[in-house]
């Protein structure tokens, strides 16, 4: 019965901003590290960002560092990804995921195999 549900995707112009959200009906979002991945057609799913179980630590892919901010609100069981200055390479289906790790200051998950619960994705399309 646990579900991860993404929302907030859409079609935007290059340079625009977008805020993605992820919610669950379970408790994974408050006890485990969480992450965002994205996948373009014909390409492998790639890591975007992750955050520790309590939100104290974050990690970003080089491709989005400085443009994206991951955040969580455990009180509301929410995970968010603020994306600024979007470009065409940001186009893809964005997935939120829960990791088997808790995460912390010393390490945060960033590989596909470190996440085991996945949402169905929300599409982001950036046009120039």
C-alpha positions as CSV (number, residue, x, y, z in Angstrom):
1,X,0.0,0.0,0.0
2,X,3.0,2.3,0.2
3,X,3.3,4.7,-2.8
4,X,5.6,7.4,-3.9
5,X,3.8,10.0,-6.0
6,X,5.5,12.7,-8.0
7,X,3.9,15.9,-9.1
8,X,4.8,19.3,-10.5
9,X,6.2,18.3,-13.9
10,X,5.2,20.1,-17.0
11,X,6.4,21.9,-20.1
12,X,8.5,25.0,-19.6
13,X,10.9,27.3,-21.5
14,X,14.6,27.3,-21.1
15,X,15.6,29.5,-18.2
16,X,12.4,28.8,-16.3
17,X,12.1,27.2,-12.9
18,X,10.1,24.3,-11.8
19,X,9.4,22.7,-8.4
20,X,8.7,19.0,-8.2
21,X,7.0,17.3,-5.3
22,X,6.9,13.8,-4.0
23,X,4.6,12.4,-1.4
24,X,4.0,9.0,0.1
25,X,1.2,7.3,2.1
26,X,3.8,5.5,4.1
27,X,6.6,6.4,6.5
28,X,9.6,5.9,4.3
29,X,10.0,9.6,3.6
30,X,10.6,10.3,7.3
31,X,13.0,7.5,8.1
32,X,15.2,7.0,5.0
33,X,17.3,9.0,2.6
34,X,15.5,10.1,-0.5
35,X,16.5,11.0,-4.0
36,X,15.5,12.2,-7.4
37,X,16.5,10.5,-10.6
38,X,15.6,11.4,-14.2
39,X,15.4,9.5,-17.4
40,X,15.4,10.7,-21.0
41,X,14.0,8.6,-23.8
42,X,16.6,5.9,-24.8
43,X,18.9,6.7,-21.9
44,X,19.6,5.2,-18.5
45,X,18.1,6.6,-15.4
46,X,20.5,9.1,-13.9
47,X,21.0,10.5,-10.4
48,X,20.0,14.0,-9.8
49,X,20.0,14.7,-6.0
50,X,19.6,13.0,-2.7
51,X,19.0,14.0,0.9
52,X,19.5,12.4,4.3
53,X,16.7,11.1,6.3
54,X,16.5,14.2,8.5
55,X,17.4,16.7,5.8
56,X,20.7,17.7,7.2
57,X,22.8,16.6,4.2
58,X,22.3,16.9,0.5
59,X,24.1,15.6,-2.6
60,X,23.9,16.7,-6.2
61,X,24.9,15.5,-9.6
62,X,27.4,17.7,-11.3
63,X,25.0,18.4,-14.1
64,X,22.5,20.1,-11.7
65,X,24.8,21.5,-9.0
66,X,24.1,25.1,-8.3
67,X,20.8,25.0,-10.2
68,X,18.8,22.5,-8.2
69,X,17.9,22.3,-4.5
70,X,16.5,19.2,-2.9
71,X,14.5,19.6,0.3
72,X,12.2,17.6,2.5
73,X,9.5,18.2,5.0
74,X,9.1,15.1,7.2
75,X,6.1,16.6,9.0
76,X,4.2,16.7,5.7
77,X,5.9,13.6,4.3
78,X,7.1,15.6,1.4
79,X,10.1,15.6,-0.9
80,X,10.9,18.5,-3.2
81,X,13.2,19.4,-6.0
82,X,13.5,23.1,-6.9
83,X,15.0,23.4,-10.4
84,X,16.2,26.8,-11.7
85,X,17.6,27.9,-15.0
86,X,16.3,24.8,-16.8
87,X,17.7,23.8,-20.1
88,X,16.9,21.2,-22.7
89,X,19.2,18.6,-21.1
90,X,16.9,18.7,-18.0
91,X,14.1,17.1,-20.1
92,X,13.0,13.7,-18.9
93,X,10.8,11.8,-16.6
94,X,11.7,12.6,-13.0
95,X,11.3,9.9,-10.3
96,X,11.5,10.2,-6.6
97,X,12.9,7.2,-4.7
98,X,13.5,6.0,-1.2
99,X,16.8,4.4,-0.3
100,X,17.7,1.6,2.1
101,X,20.2,4.0,3.7
102,X,19.5,6.7,6.2
103,X,22.2,8.9,4.9
104,X,24.2,11.5,6.8
105,X,27.0,14.0,6.7
106,X,29.6,11.4,5.7
107,X,27.6,9.7,2.9
108,X,24.5,9.9,0.8
109,X,23.3,7.5,-1.8
110,X,23.7,8.3,-5.5
111,X,23.5,5.1,-7.4
112,X,20.4,3.3,-8.8
113,X,21.0,0.2,-6.7
114,X,20.9,2.2,-3.4
115,X,17.2,3.0,-3.9
116,X,14.4,0.4,-3.8
117,X,11.1,2.3,-3.7
118,X,10.2,4.3,-6.8
119,X,7.4,6.5,-7.9
120,X,5.8,6.4,-11.3
121,X,7.5,9.6,-12.5
122,X,6.5,13.1,-13.6
123,X,7.5,14.4,-17.0
124,X,9.5,17.6,-17.4
125,X,9.9,19.1,-20.8
126,X,12.2,22.1,-21.4
127,X,11.9,23.9,-24.7
128,X,14.4,26.5,-26.0
